[in-house]
Amino acid sequence: MNWTESTRRSFLKRFGAAGALAMAAANAEGLGLAQEPQRSAEPKTPPTPADLKQAATREQRMQWWHDAKFGMFIHFGTYSLIGRQEWAREMEGTPTLQYELLAKHFNPKRTAAREWARLAKRAGQKYMVFTTKHHEGFCNFGTKLTDYNAVQQGPGRDLVAEYVEAARAEGMRVGFYYSLMDWHHPDGATCKTDEAARKRFVEYTHGLIREILTNYGKVDILWYDMSWPLTPEEWEAEKMNAMVFDLQPEIIVNNRNRLEGDFTTPEQRIQASEAGRAWESCMTLNNSWGYCQGDDDWKTPKTIANNLAICARGGGNYLLNIGPMADGSVPPQSVAILDKVGEWLQTNGKAIYGTQRAKAGGTGNATFTTSGNNLYICQYAWPGRTEAAEWLTFYQPQVVLSIGGLKNKALSARLLKTGQKVEFVQDQFTLRLTGLPSDPPDDPISVIEVECDGVPEVSDSDMRPLWPRGKVGMSV
């Protein structure tokens, strides 16, 4: 965590949706520049032996993940019965013995996991990450270490097993979310000040992780969360990761047990790591991770598609959350948004999947991604016709879409939606794509593929000092 152990989720819950949207807008604006995005400050510690061992196989283990770009996050637990998001217990101060009763009444339908996996496939997502245990401490899997689990309580069955089976049936890579913090375990807080409690709680935690990585076959991702209240040394995190890789040699592990891990995890914002460091932006479809019946602040398909393009441009992935209702049904608004994004990806997937970190930012109306020698202009605000064309030949023949600062020679251009060839004119400063349709050819974002004579690089700021200028006053 970058701030304190209070997590960004807690911050967003305390300061509200308006703050979340403002922060997201500020970060998106910052990433709109062609310059390299800056990584947020993190404590710099020397790599541990476990880190070095992971690094030796990282490129091979993560190749599929880099190509995949888009994943589904699923927050589902007994908190879904309350319908006030996943932090409800702590934020509302619900007594433990009352909260435990939810486990007896938690009984999602048996088809839920299949519905999630089929939705993920339609949405164009390539992997899934499911909450095996969230902060509330309830285990969605069968375990020998506590009866506070899905098999021995309301569901009477292993929800993680159902999820794994469903994900594999749809060709999805399988990820497990696991919260280190535990509001239910009696040692979950006292472990910070009581050594005997720490030993018990760490043994319990390592034991649960061992179970989920032993009982379900190959697991592709382990997504730790919330390391409060212990340090990596107190968690025995090196030993933890060594166990993980002994059990699952090909697994990918994030950095939220406060070791380096394979990738960083900016939350509710898009923030690229430095070149060479893998990263994944995790984000909600509204403002809540767990189901929240009163949260109707849904992102549009255009916002999701553009966020996906921004992540791809920075060489990162986009892990987008659904919060199923108590019976496991996905809110219809989530389904509609994801289905629309999936439809868009069927046509425009070349602009996302398998792309590389771009040396091209975007304009105020478009995001650029690159793959090999191809530049993809993800135009979220279609230019349309302009009255300026009456006086400026630059905007003729209409409709013109122009890019300043493309350093490569353009060889061809086409609309991905229709395959239609796009005419263009290029000089040392500008690529002008001409004769485009007045209305956007695709929804929610139209994409133009430009083939270049090398790996595309766009920088309008590099062009700025070379621009021919006129007089101090009018030159015409």
ZIURPE-V71613 format. One line per field, one symbol per residue. ss: DSSP state (A for helix, B for strand, O for the rest). burial: b if it has 16 or more other C-alpha atoms within 10 Angstrom, else e. Layout:
# ZIURPE-V71613
ss = ???
burial = ???
This chain:
# ZIURPE-V71613
ss = OOOOOOOAAAAAAAAAAAAAAAAAAAAAAAAOOOOOOOOOOOOOOOOOAAAAAAAAAAAAAAAAAAAAOBBBBBOOOOAAAAOBOOOAAAAAOOOAAAAAAAAAAOOOOOOAAAAAAAAAAAAOOOBBBBBBBOOOOOBOOOOOOOOOBOOOOOOOOOAAAAAAAAAAAOOOBBBBBBBOOOOOOOOOOAAAOOAAAAAAAAAAAAAAAAAAOOOOOOOOBBBBBOOOOOOAAAAOAAAAAAAAAAAOOOOBBBOOOOOOOOBBOOBOOOOOOOOOOBBBBBBBOOOOOOOBOOOOOOOOAAAAAAAAAAAAAOOOBBBBBBOOOOOOOOOAAAAAAAAAAAAAAAAAAAAOOOOBOOBOOBOOOBBBBBBOOBBBBBBOOOOOOOAAAAOOAAAOOOOOBBBBOBOOOBBBBBBOOOOOBOBBBBOOOBBBBBOOOOOOOOOOOBBBBBBBOOOOBBOAAAAAOOOOOOOOOOOO
burial = beeeeebbbeebbeeebeebeeebeebbebbbbbebbeeeeeeeeeeeebbeebbeebeebbeebbbbbbbbbbbbbbbbbbbbbbbbbeeeeeeeeebbebbbebbbeeebbbbbbbbbbbbbbbbbbbbbbbbbbbbbbbbeeeebbbbbbbbebbbbbbbbbbbeebebbbbbbbbbbbbbbebbbebeeeeebbbebbebbbebbebbbeeeebbbbbbbbbbbbbebeebbbbebbbbbbebbbbbbbbbbbbbbbbbbbbbbbbbbbeeeebbbbbbbbbbbbbbbeeeeeeebbbbbbbbbbbbbbbbbbbbbbbbbbbbbbbeeebbebbbbbbbbbeebebbbbbbbbbbbbbbeebbbbbbebbbbbbbbebbebeeeeeeeeebbebbbbbbbbbbbbbeebbbbbeeeebebebeebbbbbbbbeeebbbebbbbbbbbbeebbbbbbeebeeeeeeeeeeeee
